[in-house]
Amino acid sequence: MKTRFTLFYDGACPLCVKTKSKIESLLHHTIKLTVVDLHSSIAKAKGYDGQQVVLEVGNDIYYGYKAWLKILSHTKYSWVTHILLRPCFIVFYQIVSRNRKFLSRFI
């Protein structure tokens, strides 16, 4: 049985779209990923503000860097997230998140 993930991401952000596409290609076959734009009526009905990525896994909800860590832990590079990225990921995520519109210019 596949685990269902629902990812709410900023579909207006080129960096976010590219990251989402990469994640989709890296996920294990045991994950069923549904993606929803944070600016959609579905996201708004759930009260998501459109400013940070949200991941729903069953009854659990992950926001921001925790959402990305959860997703990355289900890719073929999961060992990297546990060993190398976790200590630096919070700071890295905050910097990229705050500057995502600027960084999108370079994609």
DRENTORKOL-3810 file (N, C-alpha, C; in nm, 4 decimals):
REM DRENTORKOL-3810
@n.u->0.0839; n.v->-0.1184; n.w->0.0000; ca.u->0.0000; ca.v->0.0000; ca.w->0.0000; c.u->0.0884; c.v->0.1248; c.w->0.0000
@n.u->0.0514; n.v->0.2209; n.w->-0.0801; ca.u->0.1291; ca.v->0.3434; ca.w->-0.0888; c.u->0.0886; c.v->0.4410; c.w->0.0211
@n.u->0.1881; n.v->0.5115; n.w->0.0738; ca.u->0.1629; ca.v->0.6181; ca.w->0.1699; c.u->0.1249; c.v->0.7427; c.w->0.0922
@n.u->0.0194; n.v->0.8092; n.w->0.1350; ca.u->-0.0278; ca.v->0.9291; ca.w->0.0652; c.u->0.0309; c.v->1.0546; c.w->0.1281
@n.u->0.0956; n.v->1.1336; n.w->0.0449; ca.u->0.1472; ca.v->1.2643; ca.w->0.0839; c.u->0.0715; c.v->1.3689; c.w->0.0023
@n.u->0.0328; n.v->1.4778; n.w->0.0654; ca.u->-0.0227; ca.v->1.5910; ca.w->-0.0075; c.u->0.0678; c.v->1.7098; c.w->0.0191
@n.u->0.1261; n.v->1.7625; n.w->-0.0870; ca.u->0.2195; ca.v->1.8732; ca.w->-0.0772; c.u->0.1528; c.v->2.0006; c.w->-0.1268
@n.u->0.1469; n.v->2.1015; n.w->-0.0415; ca.u->0.0973; ca.v->2.2339; ca.w->-0.0775; c.u->0.2202; c.v->2.3225; c.w->-0.0955
@n.u->0.2381; n.v->2.3767; n.w->-0.2155; ca.u->0.3583; ca.v->2.4538; ca.w->-0.2466; c.u->0.3189; c.v->2.5807; c.w->-0.3216
@n.u->0.4109; n.v->2.6748; n.w->-0.3312; ca.u->0.3865; ca.v->2.8022; ca.w->-0.3988; c.u->0.4037; c.v->2.7838; c.w->-0.5489
@n.u->0.2925; n.v->2.7635; n.w->-0.6188; ca.u->0.2959; ca.v->2.7405; ca.w->-0.7626; c.u->0.3333; c.v->2.8633; c.w->-0.8439
@n.u->0.3356; n.v->2.9805; n.w->-0.7792; ca.u->0.3744; ca.v->3.1039; ca.w->-0.8483; c.u->0.5247; c.v->3.1289; c.w->-0.8395
@n.u->0.5950; n.v->3.0462; n.w->-0.7679; ca.u->0.7386; ca.v->3.0624; ca.w->-0.7456; c.u->0.8154; c.v->2.9621; c.w->-0.8325
@n.u->0.8930; n.v->3.0092; n.w->-0.9324; ca.u->0.9678; ca.v->2.9168; ca.w->-1.0189; c.u->1.0625; c.v->2.8240; c.w->-0.9415
@n.u->1.1262; n.v->2.8738; n.w->-0.8381; ca.u->1.2148; ca.v->2.7899; ca.w->-0.7575; c.u->1.1355; c.v->2.6782; c.w->-0.6901
@n.u->1.0185; n.v->2.7117; n.w->-0.6384; ca.u->0.9338; ca.v->2.6127; ca.w->-0.5713; c.u->0.8841; c.v->2.5069; c.w->-0.6697
@n.u->0.8467; n.v->2.5496; n.w->-0.7902; ca.u->0.7997; ca.v->2.4572; ca.w->-0.8931; c.u->0.9109; c.v->2.3614; c.w->-0.9338
@n.u->1.0293; n.v->2.4146; n.w->-0.9530; ca.u->1.1440; ca.v->2.3309; ca.w->-0.9922; c.u->1.1784; c.v->2.2306; c.w->-0.8809
@n.u->1.1760; n.v->2.2766; n.w->-0.7571; ca.u->1.2049; ca.v->2.1886; ca.w->-0.6433; c.u->1.1005; c.v->2.0781; c.w->-0.6339
@n.u->0.9742; n.v->2.1150; n.w->-0.6501; ca.u->0.8659; ca.v->2.0169; ca.w->-0.6468; c.u->0.8843; c.v->1.9116; c.w->-0.7552
@n.u->0.9194; n.v->1.9536; n.w->-0.8751; ca.u->0.9401; ca.v->1.8599; ca.w->-0.9857; c.u->1.0547; c.v->1.7639; c.w->-0.9571
@n.u->1.1616; n.v->1.8162; n.w->-0.9000; ca.u->1.2766; ca.v->1.7313; ca.w->-0.8654; c.u->1.2380; c.v->1.6294; c.w->-0.7588
@n.u->1.1664; n.v->1.6745; n.w->-0.6577; ca.u->1.1227; ca.v->1.5848; ca.w->-0.5500; c.u->1.0346; c.v->1.4732; c.w->-0.6072
@n.u->0.9437; n.v->1.5086; n.w->-0.6968; ca.u->0.8560; ca.v->1.4072; ca.w->-0.7575; c.u->0.9370; c.v->1.2975; c.w->-0.8258
@n.u->1.0465; n.v->1.3353; n.w->-0.8900; ca.u->1.1279; ca.v->1.2367; ca.w->-0.9611; c.u->1.2134; c.v->1.1514; c.w->-0.8667
@n.u->1.2334; n.v->1.1976; n.w->-0.7451; ca.u->1.3198; ca.v->1.1260; ca.w->-0.6509; c.u->1.2455; c.v->1.0398; c.w->-0.5489
@n.u->1.1150; n.v->1.0588; n.w->-0.5366; ca.u->1.0391; ca.v->0.9868; ca.w->-0.4341; c.u->1.0391; c.v->0.8360; c.w->-0.4576
@n.u->1.0391; n.v->0.7612; n.w->-0.3483; ca.u->1.0263; ca.v->0.6159; ca.w->-0.3556; c.u->0.8920; c.v->0.5800; c.w->-0.4175
@n.u->0.8858; n.v->0.4654; n.w->-0.4789; ca.u->0.7615; ca.v->0.4203; ca.w->-0.5424; c.u->0.6511; c.v->0.3902; c.w->-0.4398
@n.u->0.6859; n.v->0.3857; n.w->-0.3124; ca.u->0.5874; ca.v->0.3567; ca.w->-0.2074; c.u->0.5084; c.v->0.4804; c.w->-0.1652
@n.u->0.5399; n.v->0.5957; n.w->-0.2234; ca.u->0.4748; ca.v->0.7218; ca.w->-0.1881; c.u->0.3831; c.v->0.7656; c.w->-0.3019
@n.u->0.2603; n.v->0.7992; n.w->-0.2684; ca.u->0.1660; ca.v->0.8592; ca.w->-0.3637; c.u->0.1600; c.v->1.0070; c.w->-0.3297
@n.u->0.2169; n.v->1.0911; n.w->-0.4167; ca.u->0.2245; ca.v->1.2344; ca.w->-0.3917; c.u->0.1182; c.v->1.3080; c.w->-0.4715
@n.u->0.0396; n.v->1.3878; n.w->-0.4000; ca.u->-0.0551; ca.v->1.4795; ca.w->-0.4618; c.u->-0.0025; c.v->1.6192; c.w->-0.4352
@n.u->0.0034; n.v->1.7026; n.w->-0.5384; ca.u->0.0530; ca.v->1.8393; ca.w->-0.5215; c.u->-0.0605; c.v->1.9378; c.w->-0.5427
@n.u->-0.0633; n.v->2.0407; n.w->-0.4577; ca.u->-0.1681; ca.v->2.1423; ca.w->-0.4626; c.u->-0.1016; c.v->2.2785; c.w->-0.4472
@n.u->-0.1416; n.v->2.3722; n.w->-0.5305; ca.u->-0.0896; ca.v->2.5084; ca.w->-0.5216; c.u->-0.1414; c.v->2.5743; c.w->-0.3936
@n.u->-0.0534; n.v->2.6398; n.w->-0.3203; ca.u->-0.0919; ca.v->2.7089; ca.w->-0.1971; c.u->-0.1915; c.v->2.8219; c.w->-0.2208
@n.u->-0.2035; n.v->2.8663; n.w->-0.3444; ca.u->-0.2951; ca.v->2.9751; ca.w->-0.3762; c.u->-0.4317; c.v->2.9232; c.w->-0.4225
@n.u->-0.4503; n.v->2.7921; n.w->-0.4184; ca.u->-0.5756; ca.v->2.7321; ca.w->-0.4640; c.u->-0.6841; c.v->2.7451; c.w->-0.3569
@n.u->-0.8062; n.v->2.7229; n.w->-0.3990; ca.u->-0.9190; ca.v->2.7288; ca.w->-0.3055; c.u->-0.9094; c.v->2.6160; c.w->-0.2021
@n.u->-0.8506; n.v->2.5032; n.w->-0.2408; ca.u->-0.8340; ca.v->2.3906; ca.w->-0.1464; c.u->-0.7424; c.v->2.4319; c.w->-0.0322
@n.u->-0.6297; n.v->2.4929; n.w->-0.0653; ca.u->-0.5341; ca.v->2.5365; ca.w->0.0377; c.u->-0.5946; c.v->2.6464; c.w->0.1249
@n.u->-0.6626; n.v->2.7390; n.w->0.0632; ca.u->-0.7241; ca.v->2.8482; ca.w->0.1390; c.u->-0.8315; c.v->2.7962; c.w->0.2335
@n.u->-0.9084; n.v->2.6959; n.w->0.1891; ca.u->-1.0123; ca.v->2.6373; ca.w->0.2739; c.u->-0.9524; c.v->2.5694; c.w->0.3975
@n.u->-0.8292; n.v->2.5211; n.w->0.3833; ca.u->-0.7611; ca.v->2.4578; ca.w->0.4962; c.u->-0.6911; c.v->2.5594; c.w->0.5856
@n.u->-0.6897; n.v->2.6855; n.w->0.5417; ca.u->-0.6291; ca.v->2.7912; ca.w->0.6215; c.u->-0.4804; c.v->2.8098; c.w->0.5988
@n.u->-0.4252; n.v->2.7513; n.w->0.4923; ca.u->-0.2836; ca.v->2.7682; ca.w->0.4626; c.u->-0.2634; c.v->2.9054; c.w->0.4005
@n.u->-0.1631; n.v->2.9771; n.w->0.4489; ca.u->-0.1452; ca.v->3.1182; ca.w->0.4131; c.u->-0.0713; c.v->3.1429; c.w->0.2824
@n.u->-0.0165; n.v->3.0408; n.w->0.2210; ca.u->0.0535; ca.v->3.0584; ca.w->0.0947; c.u->0.1981; c.v->3.1018; c.w->0.1082
@n.u->0.2481; n.v->3.1110; n.w->0.2301; ca.u->0.3835; ca.v->3.1599; ca.w->0.2506; c.u->0.4859; c.v->3.0507; c.w->0.2764
@n.u->0.4412; n.v->2.9322; n.w->0.3194; ca.u->0.5377; ca.v->2.8253; ca.w->0.3413; c.u->0.4786; c.v->2.6921; c.w->0.2976
@n.u->0.5646; n.v->2.6030; n.w->0.2549; ca.u->0.5227; ca.v->2.4720; ca.w->0.2089; c.u->0.4563; c.v->2.3970; c.w->0.3251
@n.u->0.3542; n.v->2.3191; n.w->0.2893; ca.u->0.2813; ca.v->2.2390; ca.w->0.3882; c.u->0.2725; c.v->2.0970; c.w->0.3336
@n.u->0.2959; n.v->1.9985; n.w->0.4193; ca.u->0.2857; ca.v->1.8584; ca.w->0.3809; c.u->0.1887; c.v->1.7885; c.w->0.4746
@n.u->0.0903; n.v->1.7227; n.w->0.4164; ca.u->-0.0024; ca.v->1.6416; ca.w->0.4947; c.u->0.0297; c.v->1.4949; c.w->0.4698
@n.u->0.0497; n.v->1.4214; n.w->0.5778; ca.u->0.0721; ca.v->1.2768; ca.w->0.5710; c.u->-0.0261; c.v->1.2156; c.w->0.6700
@n.u->-0.1351; n.v->1.1610; n.w->0.6180; ca.u->-0.2401; ca.v->1.1112; ca.w->0.7067; c.u->-0.2961; c.v->1.2267; c.w->0.7885
@n.u->-0.2945; n.v->1.2123; n.w->0.9196; ca.u->-0.3424; ca.v->1.3176; ca.w->1.0095; c.u->-0.2319; c.v->1.4126; c.w->1.0532
@n.u->-0.1102; n.v->1.3867; n.w->1.0089; ca.u->0.0033; ca.v->1.4707; ca.w->1.0471; c.u->0.0231; c.v->1.5823; c.w->0.9455
@n.u->0.0572; n.v->1.7015; n.w->0.9960; ca.u->0.0822; ca.v->1.8169; ca.w->0.9100; c.u->0.2209; c.v->1.8717; c.w->0.9430
@n.u->0.3011; n.v->1.8914; n.w->0.8397; ca.u->0.4366; ca.v->1.9445; ca.w->0.8538; c.u->0.4446; c.v->2.0763; c.w->0.7782
@n.u->0.5106; n.v->2.1730; n.w->0.8376; ca.u->0.5246; ca.v->2.3055; ca.w->0.7779; c.u->0.6715; c.v->2.3369; c.w->0.7521
@n.u->0.6966; n.v->2.4172; n.w->0.6457; ca.u->0.8308; ca.v->2.4694; ca.w->0.6210; c.u->0.9366; c.v->2.3628; c.w->0.6070
@n.u->1.0481; n.v->2.3832; n.w->0.6771; ca.u->1.1614; ca.v->2.2911; ca.w->0.6639; c.u->1.1253; c.v->2.1501; c.w->0.7082
@n.u->1.0332; n.v->2.1349; n.w->0.8033; ca.u->0.9936; ca.v->2.0012; ca.w->0.8487; c.u->0.9225; c.v->1.9249; c.w->0.7372
@n.u->0.8473; n.v->1.9966; n.w->0.6547; ca.u->0.7817; ca.v->1.9331; ca.w->0.5402; c.u->0.8853; c.v->1.8805; c.w->0.4418
@n.u->0.9852; n.v->1.9640; n.w->0.4107; ca.u->1.0885; ca.v->1.9208; ca.w->0.3158; c.u->1.1710; c.v->1.8055; c.w->0.3718
@n.u->1.2036; n.v->1.8104; n.w->0.5000; ca.u->1.2793; ca.v->1.6994; ca.w->0.5601; c.u->1.1997; c.v->1.5696; c.w->0.5531
@n.u->1.0706; n.v->1.5778; n.w->0.5783; ca.u->0.9849; ca.v->1.4580; ca.w->0.5726; c.u->0.9833; c.v->1.4020; c.w->0.4300
@n.u->0.9664; n.v->1.4899; n.w->0.3316; ca.u->0.9654; ca.v->1.4439; ca.w->0.1930; c.u->1.1010; c.v->1.3859; c.w->0.1546
@n.u->1.2076; n.v->1.4588; n.w->0.1855; ca.u->1.3422; ca.v->1.4119; ca.w->0.1491; c.u->1.3774; c.v->1.2794; c.w->0.2147
@n.u->1.3201; n.v->1.2523; n.w->0.3306; ca.u->1.3485; ca.v->1.1256; ca.w->0.3979; c.u->1.2858; c.v->1.0066; c.w->0.3252
@n.u->1.2038; n.v->1.0332; n.w->0.2245; ca.u->1.1409; ca.v->0.9273; ca.w->0.1449; c.u->1.1929; c.v->0.9254; c.w->0.0015
@n.u->1.3140; n.v->0.9754; n.w->-0.0178; ca.u->1.3786; ca.v->0.9698; ca.w->-0.1493; c.u->1.4982; c.v->0.8752; c.w->-0.1421
@n.u->1.5593; n.v->0.8530; n.w->-0.2568; ca.u->1.6771; ca.v->0.7651; ca.w->-0.2576; c.u->1.7966; c.v->0.8291; c.w->-0.1879
@n.u->1.7850; n.v->0.9580; n.w->-0.1552; ca.u->1.8919; ca.v->1.0267; ca.w->-0.0840; c.u->1.8568; c.v->1.0510; c.w->0.0630
@n.u->1.7723; n.v->0.9682; n.w->0.1184; ca.u->1.7270; ca.v->0.9897; ca.w->0.2560; c.u->1.8428; c.v->0.9900; c.w->0.3555
@n.u->1.9453; n.v->0.9118; n.w->0.3305; ca.u->2.0590; ca.v->0.9081; ca.w->0.4219; c.u->2.1266; c.v->1.0452; c.w->0.4326
@n.u->2.1247; n.v->1.1210; n.w->0.3227; ca.u->2.1863; ca.v->1.2538; ca.w->0.3236; c.u->2.1105; c.v->1.3461; c.w->0.4191
@n.u->1.9785; n.v->1.3373; n.w->0.4172; ca.u->1.8989; ca.v->1.4251; ca.w->0.5038; c.u->1.9260; c.v->1.3967; c.w->0.6506
@n.u->1.9481; n.v->1.2708; n.w->0.6827; ca.u->1.9700; ca.v->1.2354; ca.w->0.8227; c.u->2.1109; c.v->1.2676; c.w->0.8709
@n.u->2.2081; n.v->1.2499; n.w->0.7850; ca.u->2.3469; ca.v->1.2681; ca.w->0.8272; c.u->2.3973; c.v->1.4105; c.w->0.8052
@n.u->2.3767; n.v->1.4625; n.w->0.6850; ca.u->2.4380; ca.v->1.5896; ca.w->0.6491; c.u->2.3447; c.v->1.7099; c.w->0.6578
@n.u->2.2234; n.v->1.6954; n.w->0.6098; ca.u->2.1377; ca.v->1.8121; ca.w->0.5953; c.u->2.0677; c.v->1.8573; c.w->0.7229
@n.u->2.0280; n.v->1.7663; n.w->0.8067; ca.u->1.9481; ca.v->1.8040; ca.w->0.9233; c.u->2.0112; c.v->1.9152; c.w->1.0064
@n.u->2.1407; n.v->1.9088; n.w->1.0365; ca.u->2.1985; ca.v->2.0169; ca.w->1.1183; c.u->2.1948; c.v->2.1543; c.w->1.0522
@n.u->2.2050; n.v->2.1588; n.w->0.9213; ca.u->2.2102; ca.v->2.2868; ca.w->0.8502; c.u->2.0788; c.v->2.3234; c.w->0.7821
@n.u->1.9880; n.v->2.2303; n.w->0.7737; ca.u->1.8697; ca.v->2.2490; ca.w->0.6916; c.u->1.7795; c.v->2.3618; c.w->0.7402
@n.u->1.7658; n.v->2.3788; n.w->0.8686; ca.u->1.6774; ca.v->2.4827; ca.w->0.9216; c.u->1.7231; c.v->2.6199; c.w->0.8737
@n.u->1.8497; n.v->2.6490; n.w->0.8899; ca.u->1.9036; ca.v->2.7784; ca.w->0.8482; c.u->1.8961; c.v->2.7922; c.w->0.6964
@n.u->1.9349; n.v->2.6895; n.w->0.6247; ca.u->1.9301; ca.v->2.6913; ca.w->0.4791; c.u->1.7882; c.v->2.7164; c.w->0.4304
@n.u->1.6914; n.v->2.6451; n.w->0.4865; ca.u->1.5517; ca.v->2.6616; ca.w->0.4453; c.u->1.5033; c.v->2.8039; c.w->0.4707
@n.u->1.5361; n.v->2.8570; n.w->0.5855; ca.u->1.4905; ca.v->2.9924; ca.w->0.6185; c.u->1.5474; c.v->3.0960; c.w->0.5210
@n.u->1.6728; n.v->3.0823; n.w->0.4856; ca.u->1.7358; ca.v->3.1756; ca.w->0.3917; c.u->1.6718; c.v->3.1639; c.w->0.2534
@n.u->1.6572; n.v->3.0422; n.w->0.2042; ca.u->1.5991; ca.v->3.0218; ca.w->0.0716; c.u->1.4527; c.v->3.0657; c.w->0.0701
@n.u->1.3783; n.v->3.0298; n.w->0.1735; ca.u->1.2362; ca.v->3.0646; ca.w->0.1797; c.u->1.2147; c.v->3.2158; c.w->0.1762
@n.u->1.2918; n.v->3.2879; n.w->0.2538; ca.u->1.2783; ca.v->3.4343; ca.w->0.2576; c.u->1.3168; c.v->3.5000; c.w->0.1256
@n.u->1.4056; n.v->3.4354; n.w->0.0516; ca.u->1.4583; ca.v->3.4939; ca.w->-0.0715; c.u->1.4148; c.v->3.4187; c.w->-0.1970
@n.u->1.3101; n.v->3.3376; n.w->-0.1891; ca.u->1.2723; ca.v->3.2517; ca.w->-0.3012; c.u->1.2341; c.v->3.3292; c.w->-0.4262
@n.u->1.1709; n.v->3.4427; n.w->-0.4121; ca.u->1.1315; ca.v->3.5214; ca.w->-0.5300; c.u->1.2566; c.v->3.5764; c.w->-0.5999
@n.u->1.3529; n.v->3.6239; n.w->-0.5225; ca.u->1.4791; ca.v->3.6735; ca.w->-0.5791; c.u->1.5560; c.v->3.5593; c.w->-0.6439
@n.u->1.5667; n.v->3.4451; n.w->-0.5738; ca.u->1.6421; ca.v->3.3316; ca.w->-0.6258; c.u->1.5797; c.v->3.2744; c.w->-0.7516
@n.u->1.4481; n.v->3.2889; n.w->-0.7650; ca.u->1.3782; ca.v->3.2374; ca.w->-0.8825; c.u->1.4232; c.v->3.3052; c.w->-1.0119
@n.u->1.4781; n.v->3.4247; n.w->-1.0021; ca.u->1.5269; ca.v->3.4950; ca.w->-1.1208; c.u->1.6389; c.v->3.4207; c.w->-1.1914
@n.u->1.7097; n.v->3.3364; n.w->-1.1156; ca.u->1.8273; ca.v->3.2677; ca.w->-1.1695; c.u->1.7965; c.v->3.1284; c.w->-1.2228
@n.u->1.6697; n.v->3.0928; n.w->-1.2245; ca.u->1.6316; ca.v->2.9597; ca.w->-1.2738; c.u->1.5865; c.v->2.9686; c.w->-1.4174
END
